[in-house]
Amino acid sequence: MVLTVHHLGISQSERVLFLCEELAIEYKIVHHTRDPIGAPESLKSIPGNSTGKAPFIEDPEAGVTLSESAAICDYILAKNAAMEVGSQKLEKKLVKTYGEPGYADFIYWYHFSNGTLQALMGRFTFFEIGQIPEDNAAQKLSMQGLHETLKMMDERLANNKWLAGEDFTVADIMTVYSLTSKRYFGPLVSFKDYPNILRYLEDIGDRPAYQRAMEKGDPEMKLLLDAEPPKTTLIQSGGVKDGFWKKTNHM
């Protein structure tokens, strides 16, 4: 009875696959395709997931179902740690605990991913849905805030390999989606002025666990690990049927 991860293509559920691969735990993926932008009926029909949340996990061993990517990461990490401690083997925990050097940095950047970066970038998806012009005051203030946030991240990564310091943690797993695949929903912002973020994304892309997760979860998707954003967004193009997001686009 293994963990089942319901994975929606081009979504933050890639975080859960990345975590599972880093921990080398056994899991099963159930793939779901956007219809054409939002959650498909296949996700909404899962018991306990009527709103079509992704990621969504089922742990039959514990009788648990769960949504929200950060909650799922906490759940998997806690269960994995309990199992590892029971067998007296804990080689890769991906977290820092109170009393360890860098704990405050870790807990800050872990919550920053959804509390600040994801929330800020998510505004631009709704600006596009509402067809808000770029010279709109809310749009301009949000873009200013985004660049201030990216600058802060870039400065952090100038002297730290990973967000929490020299150790790769779940804070990085939670953050990378917002810097990469999220750009398929906007904003179409370039990272050319943020060399340390680009170095960071290159290091993420070099991790075998990330490569495995993306190949298993979104094998057709062109990874957005470079400076420039995609040519358009899924909102502008009308959804996944436009193949601009694919590695090989024959359209």
N, C-alpha and C positions, 0 to 999 in steps of 0.2 A: 504494500500500500504506500505509494509514493506521493509526494506533493504534486498537485496539478496547478499549473499556472495558466490562466486564461489570458492570452496575449493578443492585444489589439495592435494591428500593424501601424507603424509610425505613431507611437504613443509612448508615454512615460512608463508603460509596463516593461519597456526594455531594461529599466533599472533592476527589476526583480530577476530577470534572466542573467544580467551581469553579476548580481550578487550570488546567485546559485552557482554560476561558473567559477567565481573567485573562491567560493567555499568548497567547490568540488562535491556538491551534494547531488543526489539523484533526484530528478524531477521530470515531469511530463508537461509538454506544451500543447495547449489547444489553441489553434490559430483562429483569429476572427478578422474579417476584412471590413473596413469602413464602408458605410452605405449612404451616400458616397463620401460623406465627411464625418458624420456622427456615428454613434454606436449602432451596430446591426442587431437584428432581432435575436441572433444566436447568442449574444451576450445578455440581452434583457430576459431571455427565457430561462437562464440559469437560476435555480431556486436561491432566493436571498439576494438577487442582483437585478431587481426589476428596473432600475435606472440605467443599467448597462455600463456600470463602472469598469474601468480597466486601469491597472491590473486588478485581477480578482483571483484569489487562490482558494483551493480546497485541500485541506489536510485530513484525509480520511482516517488516519491513525488517531488523531485527536478529536475528530468530529467538528472541526473548525472550518468556517468559511470567513474570508476577510477581504476587504477592499482598502484603498488608500495606500499608496506606495510606501510612505514612511512607516506606517503601521505594519505593513507586511514585512518590510526590512527588519524592524524591531522584533517582530515575531520570529522570523527565520533565524536571526542572530541569536536570540535568547534560547530557542530550542536547540540550535546547533551547539551553543556554548554548554548547555546542560548535558548534552550527549557526550561532548568532548571531555568535559571535566569528569564525567562518570567513568570514562575509559582512560583518564589521566593523560589526555593528549589534546593540546590546544595550541596548534602551530600558527593559525591564521584567524585572529578574532575580528579584525577590521574595525575595532572600536578602541577608544581610550576610556578608562574608568577614573573616577574621582581619586585624586592622589597621584596619578601618573603625570609626568611632564607633558604639557600640551593638552591637558584635558579641556580646559576652558576654550582653547582654539577649536578643538574637535567639536564640542557641543555647539559652539557658535556657528561654525560652517555647516554642520549637519542640518541645523534648523534654518539657516540662511537660504538653503537651496529652494525650499518651498515657501518659506515665510517672506522672503524678499525677492530673489531672482525670478522664480517661476511666476509669482504673483505679478511682478512688474512686466514680464514679457507677455503674460497672458492678456494684459490689457489690449495689446495690439491686435490680437485675434478679434476681440469685440469691436475695436475701432474699424476693422475691415468689414465685419458683418454689418455694422451700422453705416458703412461707407463714409466714415468721418474723414474730412480732408486733412492733409498734412499740416496746413496752417491753422488748424483748430487749436485753441489754447490748451485743452486737455492732452491732445496728441503731442504738442510741442513740449509741454511740461513732462510728460511721460518719457519722451525720447531723451530729454536732458537728464532725467533721473536714471535712465538706463545707462547712459554713457558715464555718469558719475559712478554708478555701481560697477560697471566694467573696469573703470580706471582703478577703483579700490581693489578689485580682484587682481588686476594686473600687477599692482604694487605688492600685494600679498605674495603673489607667485614669483616675484622677482628674487626673493630670498628664501623661498620654500619650494621644494619639489612638488609637494602636494598641499592641499588646502589646510590640513591639520599639522603640517610640518614635513618631516622626512618620511613619515609612515603613510602609506596608502590606506585610506579608511572608507567606510560607507558614506562619509561626507562627499567624497569624490564620486562615488557611484550615484548618489542622489543628484549631484550638480550637473553632471555631464550632459544629460538629456536636454536641459534648458539651454545649454550652449550649442547644441548640435541639432538633433531632430526637431526640436521645438521651432526652429526657424522655418520649417515647412508650413507653419501656421502664422508666421510673422513674429517679430518684425524682420524686414529684409535689411538687416544691419550688417555692415562689414566690421571685421575684427582687425583690420590692417594696422590700426594704431595701438594694438594691444599685443606686443610681441611675446609677452610672458604667458598670456592666455593661449596663444598659438603653440608655444612650446609645450604647454600643459596638455593641450588636445592631441598633440603628436605623441606624447608619452602615454596618454590614454589609449590612443589607437594602436600602440605597440604592445599593449597588454594582451597576451593570448586569451585570457578570459573574456575580454571585451570583444575580441575578434570572433570567438566561438559564439558568444551571446548574440551578436548582430547577424551572424551567418545563420544561426538557428531561428532567430526571431523575425528578421527582415532581410532575407537573402537578396531580394531584388532592389532594396533601397540604396541609393547613393548616399554614402556617409558624409555628413557636413562637418568635417574636421579641419577644413581650411578657412582662410580669412573671409572669402566671399560667400554671401548667402545664395540660395537658389534664385533662379530667374523670376520666379513668381511664387505664390503660396497656394495651398490647397483650397483656401477660401476663394481666391481670385479665379482659380482654374475650374472650380466646381467639383473638386474631389479627386479621389484616387484613380478614376477612369482616365484622366489625363496623365500620361506616363512620364511627365517631366521629372518626377522624383526617382525614376528608376536608373540603375547603373547603365543600362543600354536602352535608349529611347528610340524606337523605330517610328514614332508618330510624326 
